[in-house]
Amino acid sequence: MLENVTNLQASGEDFRWYIKIRCANCGEETKEFVYVSLNVSHPIKGSRGSASLVTKCKLCGRENSLDIIGDSVHAYMAEDNNTFKTMVSFDCRGVEPIDFSPRVGFSAEAVGSGTQFEDIDLSDRVGL
């Protein structure tokens, strides 16, 4: 819930989205969070394409990928309060995100004064 701030968003193309993923083939889940970023791109084996994350499943050996859709990153505004809103979209090939860990690198502005707040840390997961 936002209080007295608006325009909460990921700051810059180097922002790291920390997620846990599940293999769509066998159901294996990552134990640790992995990160994806708009400014990181890895080649996909056997393809001309690339993705923000290319990983091989430890259980079934399948190569999977996940890419951030470039124009899908959106701010969470004060009027969105108490509602779910998509802040980023991923193009997933063989994996699905199952958990998100908000950490540092968010920015927001104060309602009324417009004061900018940078490098906000949202890593406290109390109540989640």
C-alpha positions in Angstrom: 0.0 0.0 0.0 1.3 3.4 -1.0 1.0 6.3 1.6 1.7 9.8 0.4 3.8 8.6 -2.6 3.0 7.9 -6.2 4.8 6.9 -9.4 6.6 3.9 -7.7 8.7 2.3 -10.5 11.8 0.4 -11.4 14.6 2.8 -12.0 16.5 2.5 -15.2 17.2 -0.3 -17.7 19.7 -1.9 -15.3 17.0 -2.5 -12.7 17.1 -6.1 -11.4 13.9 -8.1 -11.1 14.5 -10.9 -8.6 12.3 -13.9 -9.3 12.0 -17.6 -8.7 11.1 -19.7 -11.7 9.5 -23.1 -12.3 10.4 -25.4 -15.3 7.2 -25.9 -17.3 8.4 -29.3 -18.5 9.1 -31.0 -15.2 8.1 -28.6 -12.4 11.5 -28.1 -10.9 11.8 -24.8 -9.0 14.8 -22.6 -8.4 15.8 -22.6 -4.7 17.3 -19.1 -4.9 16.1 -16.0 -6.6 17.6 -15.2 -10.0 17.5 -11.8 -11.6 16.6 -10.5 -15.0 17.4 -7.0 -16.3 16.5 -5.1 -19.5 20.2 -4.3 -20.2 21.3 -8.0 -20.0 20.9 -10.3 -22.9 22.1 -13.9 -23.4 22.1 -15.8 -26.7 19.6 -18.7 -27.0 21.3 -21.9 -28.1 20.2 -23.0 -31.6 18.4 -19.7 -32.2 19.2 -16.2 -33.6 17.4 -14.7 -30.6 18.4 -13.7 -27.2 16.7 -13.3 -23.8 17.3 -11.6 -20.4 17.6 -15.1 -18.8 18.7 -18.4 -20.4 18.9 -21.3 -18.1 19.1 -25.1 -18.2 16.8 -27.0 -15.9 18.9 -29.0 -13.4 16.3 -31.8 -13.3 15.3 -32.4 -16.9 18.1 -30.6 -18.8 15.7 -28.5 -20.9 17.0 -25.1 -21.9 14.5 -22.4 -21.1 14.4 -18.6 -21.4 12.7 -15.6 -20.0 12.8 -12.1 -21.5 11.5 -8.8 -20.2 9.1 -7.2 -22.7 10.7 -3.8 -23.3 7.7 -1.5 -23.2 5.9 -3.4 -20.4 7.5 -1.7 -17.4 5.0 0.5 -15.7 4.7 2.7 -12.6 2.4 2.0 -9.7 0.4 5.2 -9.0 -1.4 6.4 -5.9 -4.7 5.8 -7.7 -3.7 2.1 -8.1 -3.6 1.7 -4.3 -5.0 -1.5 -2.9 -5.3 -3.1 -6.4 -3.1 -5.5 -8.2 -1.3 -3.9 -11.2 1.1 -5.4 -13.7 4.4 -3.5 -13.4 6.4 -5.7 -15.8 5.6 -8.5 -18.3 7.9 -11.4 -19.3 8.0 -13.5 -22.4 8.5 -17.0 -20.9 9.7 -20.0 -22.9 9.6 -23.1 -20.9 9.6 -21.4 -17.4 7.1 -19.5 -15.3 7.8 -17.0 -12.6 6.5 -18.2 -9.2 7.8 -15.6 -6.8 9.1 -12.0 -6.8 11.4 -10.4 -4.4 11.3 -6.6 -4.4 14.6 -5.2 -3.4 16.5 -1.9 -4.1 16.3 0.3 -7.1 12.8 1.6 -7.0 11.9 5.3 -7.2 8.8 7.3 -6.3 7.6 10.8 -5.7 5.8 12.5 -2.9 2.1 13.3 -3.4 1.7 17.1 -3.4 5.3 18.3 -3.3 6.6 16.1 -6.1 9.8 15.4 -4.1 11.7 12.5 -5.8 12.9 9.5 -3.8 15.6 7.3 -5.4 17.0 3.9 -4.7 14.1 2.8 -2.5 14.6 -0.6 -0.8 11.4 -2.7 -0.7 13.1 -5.9 0.5 11.1 -6.0 3.9 8.6 -8.8 3.2 6.8 -8.6 6.5 3.2 -9.7 6.1 3.7 -11.3 2.6 
